[in-house]
């Protein structure tokens, strides 16, 4: 599965499927901010709000250099 396919699973109401892929993907590519953001959305959709907050925070931390003040 690719990131676009994971997004399609999320949009189709299958966040658990997408999250499984994303968790594996992020073990191999832990600097992928978009992957962390998508994992946050998956966890939120599953009602795991603490996990979602952690994933979103990781995404933001990874992209901090891109933010403009």
N, C-alpha and C positions, 0 to 999 in steps of 0.2 A: 504494500500500500504506500502511496505517496502522500505528501502533505495536501495536495488538492483533493485526493480521494478521502482523506481523513475529514476534510472540511465538508465534503458531500455527505459523509456518514453523519456528521454533526447536524447538518441542515436537514437531513432526512429523519431526525429524531433517534439516532443511534449513537449517542455520546459515549457509551461504554465501548463500542467497537473502535471509535476514533481514539479514545483515551488509551486503549491498549497499544495501538500502533504508536501514538505519540510518546508514551512512556518509554518504549523500546528505542524509538528514534532519538529521544533526548539523552539516552545513555551514550549513544554514539556521537551526538552533536549537541553537547550541553550549552553551547553558545548561541543556539538558534532561538532568538527572541520571539520570532513569529510562532515557532513551535510551542514555546512556553505560554504565549498568549492564547493559542488555540486550546492547549491543555487546560488553561484556566476556564475557558468557556465550557469545555466538556465537563469539568468538575462542577462548575456552577449548575449546569443543566441536570446533573445527577444529585444535586442538593448538598454537595460537599463544599460548603462555603469557605471553610478554613483552607482546604486544599486549593480552592480557586484563588483565594487571596494570596497564598504562597506562590502559586504559578504566575499570577499577574505581577506580583512584586518582583519575581525573578526576571520576567520579561522587561519590566521597567528599568531594573538595575542594569540589564544588558544593553539597553538602549539609551541610558542616561547621557552618553556623550552626544547623542543626536538631538536632544531636546534643546530648544532655543529659549533663552530667558527673555 
